[in-house]
Amino acid sequence: MIKKAIIPAAGFGTRGLPMTKVLPKEMLPIGGRPAIDYIVEEAVNAGIEQILMIVSRTKNLIVDYYDRSLELEAFLEQQNKQHLLNTLELPKVKIYYMRQFYPKGLGHAVSLAKDFIGNDPFAILLPDEIYLSTIKNPTKELIDAYTHYDKNVIALQQVDEEHLKSYGVIQVEKKEKERIYKISDIVEKPESNPPSNLAVTGRYILKPDIFSCLEQTKPGVGSEVQLTDAIKLMLQSEPAYGIEVASERFDIAKEADYIKLVQKVYTKQQGGGGIQ
């Protein structure tokens, strides 16, 4: 079973400037909660028991959010405001933190978790990508596929060709079944001739072999260590599968996506709809 997860949250959030100069994008409000809380909830509901958050020194708000405020709790208890006390309950998961001192890319951030992960397969959940579903938890969907195939599993989404240059894009070896593909190659941000229209999105289930591949991976696009490049290297010896997850995905670093997500969550809250 997959019990550990990494949430890399150390980036500068440049797509959200100037607001993200002072407010981490992971703390953007959605339905009365910060965005990262939806990621943690997704992980917990998928059976994750330990989370390592990779943060930078500008992300102390995240650490504070998952800490107790004894003064506030005492005040609310004194005022007999139990309904507000309930909102402060921390998620039932162990959360650890590690700092990424230099912005060297997603691959570098993941590599910092080597000792935390040990020899266990694990999940990676990118905090700027939020999935809404009333059908199935996206991380659980990947975990189920990993359990079935015993291979690395990556979340996919069909993307219009003109936008593929912003993603890692897979080459399909064969289609296993509806929405599930065996991957033969992966290309980070192809400028032309993308191998498919299936883009890698923000959820992964990987074996610990990825760490040796990350050690061999040199800086690529943007002079950063790309996780996609390490996965490409791992494909030489370890097959991987991709799944078009049955959830609607929102990239909160894009203003239009963020506004749409806020509206959808508000509508669901008003109507009592569930979010996985």
C-alpha positions, 0 to 999 in steps of 0.5 A: 500500500502507498502510505507516504506522499510528497507535496512540493511547495517551495516554488516562487509562484511566479505565475501568480505575481505580484500577489504570490510575492507575499501570499503563497499560491498554496494558501489561496482561499477556496471555499474558506480553506487554503488550496493546499488543504484540498491536496492534504484532504485528497491524500488522507482520503486516499489512505496516505499516512505520512506527508513530507512538504517541501517548502522554502523560507517564504512558505512559513504560512503553510507550516503555521496553518498545520500547527495548533494555535493554543491561544485561539483555541483557548479563546474560542473555548472560553467564548463557547464557540465549539463550531469554530473550534471544530474548523481548527481540527488538524488532518489525521496525518503526520506532516513533516517539512523540509526546506529546498534552499534553492529553486532548482526544479521539481526533480530537485525538490523530490530528490530531497525526500530520499531519506523520508521515502526509503524503500517505499513506493510513494505519491507526489501531489503538486499543490497548484493542481486541484481536482474536483470529482464526485466519482473517485479520488484521483490519488486513490485512482492512481494507487489502485492502478499501481496495485494492479500493475505494480508499475509507476503510474502518472496522471494524464489529461488530454490537452490541445496541441497549442498548449502541449509545450507547457507540459511533459507529454507521453508517447503511448506504447499501447492503450491498455484499457479505457483511459489507461496507457502504457508509456514508452517515452516522455518529453518535457515541454516539446516545442514541436511534434509532441508525441501525443496529446496526453500531458502529464499532470500533477499526480504520480505514484513512483517507486523509489528507483526514481531517486537514483535516476534523479541523481543522474539527471542533469538540469534541463528545461529552464536550467532546472532538474526536471522530474519528467527527465528522471522518469524518462530515464527510469523508463529504460528499465522500469515501465510506467502507465498513465491514467486519464483521471476521472476528475476535473483539473484546475491549475490555480496558478492560472487566474481563469482556472482559479476563479472557475474553481472557486465558483464551482466549490461555492456552488457545491457547498451551497448545494451540499455536493461532495468533493473527492 
